[in-house]
Amino acid sequence: MVPDFVDFLLEAKRSTYAAKGDDASVEPMLPGSKQLEYRRAEFTYRDIYFGMRRFVGQETVYIAERPIWSMAYGGGIERLPATAEEVRSIYAFLREALRLVPADRPFRGPVNYCRAPYAYSSGSTGDLEMFRGAEEISGQEGVVYRLRYSGGRIDA
């Protein structure tokens, strides 16, 4: 990958949804979507997603407007209906876990993270070039949230 790519990706992930949730949004390109962006020097990170309780999205990293890496994801709250307070609590915990994104697997959160009443886990195969994985959050009643993700380097 490009020098400084991982540092930028970690910084971007920690500075957008993980830090601010939807408050990091810019005007979306696509109707009905949320769009988060982060820029530094020649790098741009863009995360576009649809939905909330259940959602799909895509993160893309560009160098000088040329896409070089992307990750698609989909998932959400496992048991619906869930109250607005339950949803806020689960996603607040998710953002905590996502701020801990590791440099050796800069896809989602750490392998494991716990803070009562929740436990987060993420497992993946592959590397920055091509990867896939899944994450879950469990609560007292079992799994409350699931997400699958995949992606890698983009070649022109």
C-alpha positions in Angstrom: 0.0 0.0 0.0 0.9 3.7 -0.2 3.2 5.1 2.5 1.2 6.7 5.4 -2.0 4.9 4.2 -2.5 2.9 7.4 -1.8 6.0 9.6 -4.3 8.0 7.6 -7.0 5.3 7.6 -6.7 4.9 11.4 -6.9 8.7 11.9 -9.9 8.9 9.5 -11.9 6.1 11.2 -11.2 7.4 14.7 -12.2 11.0 13.6 -15.5 10.3 11.9 -18.3 7.9 12.9 -16.3 6.5 15.8 -15.8 9.9 17.4 -18.9 11.9 16.3 -21.5 9.5 14.9 -23.8 11.2 12.4 -22.5 14.6 13.6 -19.5 14.1 11.3 -21.8 14.2 8.3 -21.3 16.4 5.2 -24.0 17.0 2.6 -24.6 13.5 1.1 -24.0 12.8 -2.6 -26.7 10.1 -2.7 -30.3 10.8 -1.7 -31.3 9.1 1.6 -27.7 8.5 2.6 -25.4 9.7 5.4 -21.9 10.8 4.3 -18.9 11.2 6.5 -15.6 12.6 5.2 -12.1 13.2 6.5 -9.1 14.8 4.6 -5.4 15.1 5.2 -2.9 16.2 2.5 -3.6 14.2 -0.6 -5.8 11.6 1.2 -9.6 11.6 1.4 -11.7 9.2 3.4 -15.4 8.9 2.5 -18.0 6.8 4.3 -21.5 6.7 2.7 -24.2 4.6 4.3 -28.0 4.1 4.3 -30.2 3.2 7.2 -29.6 3.2 11.0 -31.1 0.2 12.8 -30.3 -1.8 9.8 -27.8 -0.3 7.3 -25.4 -0.8 4.4 -22.4 1.3 3.5 -19.1 1.7 1.9 -15.8 3.4 3.0 -13.4 4.6 0.3 -10.0 6.1 0.5 -8.7 8.3 -2.3 -5.3 9.7 -3.2 -5.7 12.9 -5.3 -9.3 11.9 -6.1 -8.2 8.4 -7.3 -9.8 5.5 -5.2 -7.2 3.2 -3.8 -9.0 1.2 -1.1 -12.5 0.4 -0.1 -14.6 -1.6 2.4 -18.3 -2.5 2.0 -20.3 -3.3 5.1 -23.8 -4.2 6.2 -25.6 -5.1 9.4 -27.4 -3.6 12.3 -29.5 -4.2 15.3 -30.3 -7.9 15.6 -33.6 -7.8 17.3 -36.2 -5.4 16.1 -38.2 -3.6 17.3 -35.7 -2.1 19.7 -36.4 1.1 21.6 -34.6 4.3 20.6 -32.7 4.2 23.9 -31.5 0.6 23.2 -30.3 1.6 19.8 -28.5 4.7 21.1 -26.8 2.6 23.8 -25.7 -0.1 21.4 -24.3 2.3 18.9 -22.5 4.4 21.6 -20.8 1.2 22.7 -20.0 0.4 19.0 -18.3 3.8 18.6 -16.2 3.1 21.7 -15.0 -0.2 20.1 -14.4 1.4 16.7 -12.1 4.1 18.3 -9.9 1.1 19.2 -9.3 0.1 15.6 -6.0 -1.8 15.6 -3.1 -0.9 13.1 -2.6 -4.5 12.2 -6.3 -4.9 11.2 -7.6 -1.4 10.3 -11.0 -2.6 9.2 -13.3 -2.2 12.2 -12.7 -2.6 16.0 -10.4 -4.8 18.1 -10.7 -8.5 18.3 -12.5 -8.1 21.7 -13.7 -5.2 23.8 -16.0 -5.3 26.9 -17.7 -2.7 29.0 -20.8 -3.9 30.8 -23.4 -4.6 29.7 -21.9 -5.2 26.3 -19.1 -7.3 24.7 -17.8 -6.6 21.2 -15.9 -9.1 19.0 -14.5 -8.8 15.5 -12.8 -11.5 13.4 -11.4 -11.2 9.9 -9.3 -13.0 7.4 -6.9 -11.5 4.8 -5.0 -8.2 4.9 -5.3 -4.7 3.5 -5.1 -6.0 0.0 -8.2 -8.2 0.3 -10.1 -9.1 3.5 -13.5 -10.0 5.0 -14.8 -10.3 8.4 -17.7 -10.0 10.9 -18.4 -8.2 14.2 -20.9 -8.7 16.9 -22.1 -7.0 20.1 -23.6 -9.2 22.7 -25.7 -8.1 25.7 -27.4 -9.8 28.6 -29.9 -11.4 26.2 -27.4 -12.6 23.6 -26.4 -11.0 20.3 -27.9 -7.6 19.8 -25.9 -6.4 16.8 -24.1 -8.0 13.8 -22.2 -6.7 10.8 -20.3 -8.2 7.9 -17.6 -6.4 6.0 -15.2 -7.0 3.1 -12.9 -5.0 0.9 -9.3 -4.3 -0.1 -7.1 -2.5 -2.5 -8.6 -1.0 -5.7 -6.6 -1.4 -8.9 -7.3 0.7 -11.9 
